[in-house]
Amino acid sequence: MSLAEMESEAKMENTEDLESRLLLQPWASVCFAESTLMAKAWFGDAGYALLLSDLSSMWYERAGTDVIHQRSKELNKRLTAHTSSFLNRLRNLICPLLEGQKNSSTSFSCQLSPSSLILHVKSELSGLPFHWDFHCAAAPIEMMSRHLVQPLMAMSLALQCQVQELATLLLQKDAEIEDYRESGAALSRERLKTEPFKKESFLKTFEEEISVCFLQDAMWAVFLTLSLAEGNVKMSSHCFLEGSEIRRVLDDGVQS
């Protein structure tokens, strides 16, 4: 194998590693001045991958050491640090941001369009001004499906499965309580008495509420964004089901 082929194979492995690592990262809701976006990122030893979405569109950039080196020369002419220093600085700026930490010495702003997004970063490095632009292009449909749609479907299906399991458990608890009553047991406090659980009525109400949520896309987007911002939801893209598994769970839900 020639040197060029070895370098090409190494770059391909790095690309695949970045993709797989990014898939495992949870989404976070981030405010960039006038824009609130969902974001996730992965920084490795030889590059980074950044994914941003407003729940309607998605933008993505993957940059290796060559891109980082060239862009750092264009944007930071007074800085002569090694590429690894720039990469480490970017990691230290973006990762805390995704965790909800503020940095008064750093500012972010973005330019949005359907086909591209540029995220501008202004900070410092070694006491000198540090500038960076993330140039994100529109992500392909497959990436949006893999990182956003499939995880959301998996979360929805998991929730429905949990509801079914809890409903069954409540029926078992009702049967257990009834057995106690028939054995002569009585409540010591009347206020603890509950009505028998009606599974069919409960599941019907649950399904109606789910339908309303999905029909009202705007409300769902706001809910998800606020939940992420408050730390109530951590959605990791590796939590998705294959198509056959999704169909199986849906079929099980219909049959029950």
Secondary structure as a PSIPRED ss2 file (coil, helix, strand):
# PSIPRED VFORMAT (PSIPRED V4.0)

   1 M C   1.000  0.000  0.000
   2 S C   1.000  0.000  0.000
   3 L H   0.000  1.000  0.000
   4 A H   0.000  1.000  0.000
   5 E H   0.000  1.000  0.000
   6 M H   0.000  1.000  0.000
   7 E H   0.000  1.000  0.000
   8 S H   0.000  1.000  0.000
   9 E H   0.000  1.000  0.000
  10 A H   0.000  1.000  0.000
  11 K H   0.000  1.000  0.000
  12 M H   0.000  1.000  0.000
  13 E H   0.000  1.000  0.000
  14 N H   0.000  1.000  0.000
  15 T H   0.000  1.000  0.000
  16 E H   0.000  1.000  0.000
  17 D H   0.000  1.000  0.000
  18 L H   0.000  1.000  0.000
  19 E H   0.000  1.000  0.000
  20 S H   0.000  1.000  0.000
  21 R H   0.000  1.000  0.000
  22 L H   0.000  1.000  0.000
  23 L H   0.000  1.000  0.000
  24 L C   1.000  0.000  0.000
  25 Q C   1.000  0.000  0.000
  26 P E   0.000  0.000  1.000
  27 W C   1.000  0.000  0.000
  28 A E   0.000  0.000  1.000
  29 S E   0.000  0.000  1.000
  30 V E   0.000  0.000  1.000
  31 C E   0.000  0.000  1.000
  32 F E   0.000  0.000  1.000
  33 A C   1.000  0.000  0.000
  34 E C   1.000  0.000  0.000
  35 S E   0.000  0.000  1.000
  36 T E   0.000  0.000  1.000
  37 L E   0.000  0.000  1.000
  38 M E   0.000  0.000  1.000
  39 A E   0.000  0.000  1.000
  40 K E   0.000  0.000  1.000
  41 A E   0.000  0.000  1.000
  42 W E   0.000  0.000  1.000
  43 F E   0.000  0.000  1.000
  44 G C   1.000  0.000  0.000
  45 D C   1.000  0.000  0.000
  46 A C   1.000  0.000  0.000
  47 G E   0.000  0.000  1.000
  48 Y E   0.000  0.000  1.000
  49 A E   0.000  0.000  1.000
  50 L E   0.000  0.000  1.000
  51 L E   0.000  0.000  1.000
  52 L E   0.000  0.000  1.000
  53 S E   0.000  0.000  1.000
  54 D C   1.000  0.000  0.000
  55 L C   1.000  0.000  0.000
  56 S C   1.000  0.000  0.000
  57 S C   1.000  0.000  0.000
  58 M E   0.000  0.000  1.000
  59 W E   0.000  0.000  1.000
  60 Y E   0.000  0.000  1.000
  61 E E   0.000  0.000  1.000
  62 R E   0.000  0.000  1.000
  63 A E   0.000  0.000  1.000
  64 G E   0.000  0.000  1.000
  65 T H   0.000  1.000  0.000
  66 D H   0.000  1.000  0.000
  67 V H   0.000  1.000  0.000
  68 I H   0.000  1.000  0.000
  69 H H   0.000  1.000  0.000
  70 Q H   0.000  1.000  0.000
  71 R H   0.000  1.000  0.000
  72 S H   0.000  1.000  0.000
  73 K H   0.000  1.000  0.000
  74 E H   0.000  1.000  0.000
  75 L H   0.000  1.000  0.000
  76 N C   1.000  0.000  0.000
  77 K C   1.000  0.000  0.000
  78 R C   1.000  0.000  0.000
  79 L C   1.000  0.000  0.000
  80 T C   1.000  0.000  0.000
  81 A C   1.000  0.000  0.000
  82 H C   1.000  0.000  0.000
  83 T H   0.000  1.000  0.000
  84 S H   0.000  1.000  0.000
  85 S H   0.000  1.000  0.000
  86 F H   0.000  1.000  0.000
  87 L H   0.000  1.000  0.000
  88 N H   0.000  1.000  0.000
  89 R H   0.000  1.000  0.000
  90 L H   0.000  1.000  0.000
  91 R H   0.000  1.000  0.000
  92 N H   0.000  1.000  0.000
  93 L H   0.000  1.000  0.000
  94 I H   0.000  1.000  0.000
  95 C H   0.000  1.000  0.000
  96 P H   0.000  1.000  0.000
  97 L H   0.000  1.000  0.000
  98 L H   0.000  1.000  0.000
  99 E C   1.000  0.000  0.000
 100 G C   1.000  0.000  0.000
 101 Q C   1.000  0.000  0.000
 102 K C   1.000  0.000  0.000
 103 N C   1.000  0.000  0.000
 104 S C   1.000  0.000  0.000
 105 S C   1.000  0.000  0.000
 106 T C   1.000  0.000  0.000
 107 S E   0.000  0.000  1.000
 108 F E   0.000  0.000  1.000
 109 S E   0.000  0.000  1.000
 110 C E   0.000  0.000  1.000
 111 Q E   0.000  0.000  1.000
 112 L E   0.000  0.000  1.000
 113 S C   1.000  0.000  0.000
 114 P C   1.000  0.000  0.000
 115 S C   1.000  0.000  0.000
 116 S E   0.000  0.000  1.000
 117 L E   0.000  0.000  1.000
 118 I E   0.000  0.000  1.000
 119 L E   0.000  0.000  1.000
 120 H E   0.000  0.000  1.000
 121 V E   0.000  0.000  1.000
 122 K E   0.000  0.000  1.000
 123 S E   0.000  0.000  1.000
 124 E E   0.000  0.000  1.000
 125 L E   0.000  0.000  1.000
 126 S C   1.000  0.000  0.000
 127 G C   1.000  0.000  0.000
 128 L E   0.000  0.000  1.000
 129 P E   0.000  0.000  1.000
 130 F E   0.000  0.000  1.000
 131 H E   0.000  0.000  1.000
 132 W E   0.000  0.000  1.000
 133 D E   0.000  0.000  1.000
 134 F E   0.000  0.000  1.000
 135 H E   0.000  0.000  1.000
 136 C E   0.000  0.000  1.000
 137 A E   0.000  0.000  1.000
 138 A E   0.000  0.000  1.000
 139 A C   1.000  0.000  0.000
 140 P C   1.000  0.000  0.000
 141 I H   0.000  1.000  0.000
 142 E H   0.000  1.000  0.000
 143 M H   0.000  1.000  0.000
 144 M H   0.000  1.000  0.000
 145 S H   0.000  1.000  0.000
 146 R H   0.000  1.000  0.000
 147 H H   0.000  1.000  0.000
 148 L H   0.000  1.000  0.000
 149 V H   0.000  1.000  0.000
 150 Q H   0.000  1.000  0.000
 151 P H   0.000  1.000  0.000
 152 L H   0.000  1.000  0.000
 153 M H   0.000  1.000  0.000
 154 A H   0.000  1.000  0.000
 155 M H   0.000  1.000  0.000
 156 S H   0.000  1.000  0.000
 157 L H   0.000  1.000  0.000
 158 A H   0.000  1.000  0.000
 159 L H   0.000  1.000  0.000
 160 Q H   0.000  1.000  0.000
 161 C H   0.000  1.000  0.000
 162 Q H   0.000  1.000  0.000
 163 V H   0.000  1.000  0.000
 164 Q H   0.000  1.000  0.000
 165 E H   0.000  1.000  0.000
 166 L H   0.000  1.000  0.000
 167 A H   0.000  1.000  0.000
 168 T H   0.000  1.000  0.000
 169 L H   0.000  1.000  0.000
 170 L H   0.000  1.000  0.000
 171 L H   0.000  1.000  0.000
 172 Q H   0.000  1.000  0.000
 173 K H   0.000  1.000  0.000
 174 D H   0.000  1.000  0.000
 175 A H   0.000  1.000  0.000
 176 E H   0.000  1.000  0.000
 177 I H   0.000  1.000  0.000
 178 E H   0.000  1.000  0.000
 179 D H   0.000  1.000  0.000
 180 Y H   0.000  1.000  0.000
 181 R H   0.000  1.000  0.000
 182 E H   0.000  1.000  0.000
 183 S C   1.000  0.000  0.000
 184 G C   1.000  0.000  0.000
 185 A C   1.000  0.000  0.000
 186 A C   1.000  0.000  0.000
 187 L C   1.000  0.000  0.000
 188 S C   1.000  0.000  0.000
 189 R C   1.000  0.000  0.000
 190 E H   0.000  1.000  0.000
 191 R H   0.000  1.000  0.000
 192 L H   0.000  1.000  0.000
 193 K C   1.000  0.000  0.000
 194 T C   1.000  0.000  0.000
 195 E C   1.000  0.000  0.000
 196 P C   1.000  0.000  0.000
 197 F C   1.000  0.000  0.000
 198 K C   1.000  0.000  0.000
 199 K H   0.000  1.000  0.000
 200 E H   0.000  1.000  0.000
 201 S H   0.000  1.000  0.000
 202 F H   0.000  1.000  0.000
 203 L H   0.000  1.000  0.000
 204 K H   0.000  1.000  0.000
 205 T H   0.000  1.000  0.000
 206 F H   0.000  1.000  0.000
 207 E H   0.000  1.000  0.000
 208 E H   0.000  1.000  0.000
 209 E H   0.000  1.000  0.000
 210 I H   0.000  1.000  0.000
 211 S H   0.000  1.000  0.000
 212 V H   0.000  1.000  0.000
 213 C H   0.000  1.000  0.000
 214 F H   0.000  1.000  0.000
 215 L H   0.000  1.000  0.000
 216 Q C   1.000  0.000  0.000
 217 D H   0.000  1.000  0.000
 218 A H   0.000  1.000  0.000
 219 M H   0.000  1.000  0.000
 220 W H   0.000  1.000  0.000
 221 A H   0.000  1.000  0.000
 222 V H   0.000  1.000  0.000
 223 F H   0.000  1.000  0.000
 224 L H   0.000  1.000  0.000
 225 T H   0.000  1.000  0.000
 226 L H   0.000  1.000  0.000
 227 S H   0.000  1.000  0.000
 228 L H   0.000  1.000  0.000
 229 A H   0.000  1.000  0.000
 230 E H   0.000  1.000  0.000
 231 G C   1.000  0.000  0.000
 232 N C   1.000  0.000  0.000
 233 V C   1.000  0.000  0.000
 234 K C   1.000  0.000  0.000
 235 M C   1.000  0.000  0.000
 236 S E   0.000  0.000  1.000
 237 S C   1.000  0.000  0.000
 238 H C   1.000  0.000  0.000
 239 C C   1.000  0.000  0.000
 240 F C   1.000  0.000  0.000
 241 L C   1.000  0.000  0.000
 242 E C   1.000  0.000  0.000
 243 G H   0.000  1.000  0.000
 244 S H   0.000  1.000  0.000
 245 E H   0.000  1.000  0.000
 246 I H   0.000  1.000  0.000
 247 R H   0.000  1.000  0.000
 248 R H   0.000  1.000  0.000
 249 V H   0.000  1.000  0.000
 250 L H   0.000  1.000  0.000
 251 D H   0.000  1.000  0.000
 252 D H   0.000  1.000  0.000
 253 G H   0.000  1.000  0.000
 254 V H   0.000  1.000  0.000
 255 Q H   0.000  1.000  0.000
 256 S C   1.000  0.000  0.000
